[in-house]
């Protein structure tokens, strides 16, 4: 069964953000668009490159009313220590959520049980708390924040334009499609 179009499950976690520890729950992800990005572990190799790329694009996500949440099975204390020691992670202004119990990681079905780590999972969640984009892949493959930004814009466009869909490589301002019998076999 896919997580697409399912509502996020209840959770409670602690995150490190702006030099403080904050509580994050499923309610935190509702009322606005959210992106939840799971990564395997702090103090690793690919993870800081991804989180830094998201940090470099964070203002663009914020302009769209989107909050980003980075999540690993590390504690919020480890997130703070990583933030204090890594130049890449010092750029991160969005919450880094600690999930040492694995509750959130299991809720989103990205837990590698035998390792206690998360797969690289990316989820775009609408303001109602419903998952609209789900991408999960091998931990050796880093993600691209600009492509995620494109997917968020497409999800927001489709949500605000019922009856329209965004074709492959769609960019903001480009033509969309209105599925109909007349289009069948003509694209």
Steps between C-alpha positions, in 0.01 A plus 500: 500500500627848415519792740381736224174674597514365855495722807813518713487294819525649850848552642689713750869581465758758599688704241796735500422835334655846535709403801204354691322172552138505384215248504374375164179301453272409212314825577822691421478371143140609448371840393782554250694302242777291653795303370635219715845380399631184665873428494705216653716670762681809624878527453494309171586571138209550259262630770672836562513571126123449474415702811729782387335499155160530670637780720621684189145481355316551831397860424334383176304233688400758763368735229266218398382462860686171543678382815773238469567238766820295490462170688742228607500242776764704684401702807435873500821528708699341216338745256619791715854360524508448122371853445771638729784314323409487128520803271240340270252435782552846653309629195190299594220724632219244479426248779719191530274246665636227725328164469701265726197273558441471125130583533499767231734301277269197522188716449643607165617144421868588451657311794782257427422276797829310510697826511266728696548763229273670248507464125516823301130579495344825383136585567298805395198548725209733428344732761241234589779259600468279192809362325509616136858408402696200623850415379713233664832378372832338585718681752787536253298737278482866606201719425472835322317785677419680173315192370313474831407867470359429151292212639364720782399767249328236285315357803387847602391582144295181466341562842390849401395415142255208511479312172854591391815290517869581458686311227859374521761771558225752574633831631306781661322703231514221240195346337306234685260236374126453550441126475209418272387247244618741228864468617514121496761389248588857397791564733 
